[in-house]
Amino acid sequence: MAPVELRHLRYLLAVVEHGTFTRAAEALHISQPTLSQQVRALERAVGQPLLDRSGRTVRPTDAGEVYADHARRALRELAAADSALRDVQDLSRGRLRLAVTPTFTAYLVGPLLAALHARHPGLDLTVREATQEHIGEELIADGLDAGIGFTGAEVPGVTAEPLFVETLGVVAGAGAGAAPLPVAELDGRDLALLAGDFATRARIDAYFTEQGVAPRVVVEADSALALLEIVRGGALATVLPDAVTLDRPGLSQVPLSPPLPHRTAALLTRSGGHRSAALRAFTALLRAQVTERGLPPAPPA
C-alpha cells in the first residue's frame, strides 16, 4: 500500500471544491491526467472510493465526505504548526525555563528578565532558585532550558560557559566606606548571613575559619534580597557578592582583606541539547547585560 502524502489530500479537496477534475487541475496548475492518477492512488491507499464520478459533477462519496473533513482539519493543523514554528523563531511565542543559584536573584536576574520581556513580550518565562546540583539534574531531565551557576562544580551532561567573575565582600549600610576591611575586625561582630544550607554560606564559613575569625551570626535568611533589606535598615552587615550594590542606594560595598576567593559565574545548559530561539536570545542578552553592568569578565579558558 502506497503511503498517503499531503499532496493527495490537497488534490482530493480541490476536486471536492471545484466539482470537476478539469477545474481542479487548472487551480492546482497540474494536468488533469496527473490529478486523476493521484486521486486514484489515494483511493487505493485508503481502500475505497472517495469520489462519485457518475454524474456531470464529481461529488464525494459518504466515505469521501468523512475523509475530506478530516483532511481539511489535518491541513489546517499543519498550517497552524508552520505558523507556530515561525512565531517561535521570531520569538512572538515560546518559553524559557530558568533556574539560578540564589545570590543571582539579588543583582542579575531581575534586570535580565525585565529586559528579555521588554524585547520579547510573547515569551513565557519561568525562573526559580535551586542548588547547582538540582539545576544539573533538571537540565539533564529536560525540566529546564538553562541555569546560572558556577564553574568548578561540573555535572556530567551539563555544559558550563563562563560569564563573569563574582567576588564576595562585606555589604553594609550607606556610609560604611570603601576602604578594604581587615577580616580580623569581623571577629565577634554581629552579622546577618545566608542560611547554612547555601553553598555561598559554606564558602563564607570556610573563609572565616581559614582566617581564624568567628563573627556572631545573629540573623540567618534564605534570601539574599531579605538580607539586603535587613542591612539597609539597620546596623548589621552581611557578606554577599559585590555586585548586589549596583543600582541600590543605601548600601555600601566594603572589600575584605585578604579577599574571599572569587568564583566564576557560568551559563549552564544540557550538553548537546537543542538551543531554542528563546534560549539563544536569552544567552545573547545575558552576555550583553554582563558587559553593560561592568561585571568582571571571566578569565580565558
Sequence and secondary structure as in RCSB ss.txt:
>XXXX:A:sequence
MAPVELRHLRYLLAVVEHGTFTRAAEALHISQPTLSQQVRALERAVGQPLLDRSGRTVRPTDAGEVYADHARRAL
RELAAADSALRDVQDLSRGRLRLAVTPTFTAYLVGPLLAALHARHPGLDLTVREATQEHIGEELIADGLDAGIGF
TGAEVPGVTAEPLFVETLGVVAGAGAGAAPLPVAELDGRDLALLAGDFATRARIDAYFTEQGVAPRVVVEADSAL
ALLEIVRGGALATVLPDAVTLDRPGLSQVPLSPPLPHRTAALLTRSGGHRSAALRAFTALLRAQVTERGLPPAPP
A
>XXXX:A:secstr
     HHHHHHHHHHHHHSSHHHHHHHHTS HHHHHHHHHHHHHHHTS  EE SSSS EE HHHHHHHHHHHHHH
HHHHHHHHHHHHHHTTSS EEEEEE GGGGGTTHHHHHHHHHHH TTSEEEEEE  HHHHHHHHHTTS SEEEEE
TTS  TTEEEEEEEEE EEEEEETT  SS EEGGGGTT EEEEE TTSHHHHHHHHHHHHHT   EEEEEES HH
HHHHHHHHSS BEEEEGGGGTT TTEEEE EES    EEEEEEEETT    HHHHHHHHHHHHHHHHTT  B   
 
